[in-house]
Amino acid sequence: MITDPPPSSPRSKKQFDASDALSSISLPPAALLQSASQSLAAALATAEITEVQRAGDALLLLLSNFYGIPPPSLKILGSRPHQSYENGGSWELFGDYNLETQRIRAWMRTAVLGKVTSHRGLLNTLLHELCHHLDCVQLGFADTPHTRGFYARVDALYHLALATPSEKRKPLVWIRMGRGYRIDWKKLR
């Protein structure tokens, strides 16, 4: 995970700093979120797009109701978009959020082999995109940057949904790089 660099305009920078400083989020009842997460896992096991769509919609509705906001629309799609580069690098899109339409798109199959993605992968994608929706709808941000605070909010929801024991959770550790940050995976393992 890599943060976005801080924007140059004062208004955008103020919003960026507010997002970066907001490292916690109110959490819904654990049992409800964990049940929705388990339903998503069961839907993925069927490999049926309609089942995954239904479970994803239910997860987003549960969280939207908890946060008192209208739910984003969701479109579950097949294989992820993928692009390879001459230098050996590659890029995949797991999901995205459209600020204007308030729509989340998430892909349920891997890019190269077309296998059904892992439960944890899709869960993280849905929670990540929902946090973009929360930034815009609940917090009133005009944009929704990837800040350390943004990733901390996603991480809190993700570990609650997976019922990660508190003694096994480690806070995110960041390394400065250029104008942004990246996760220090060595310190999280």
Secondary structure by P-SEA (a helix, b strand, c coil): cccccccccaaaaaaaaaaaaccccccccaaaaaaaaaaaaaaaaaccaaaaaaaaaaaaaaaaaaacccccbbbbbcccbbbbccccccccccccccccccbbbbbcccccccccccaaaaaaaaaaaaaaaaaccccccccccccaaaaaaaaaaaaaaacccccccccbbbbbccccccccccccc
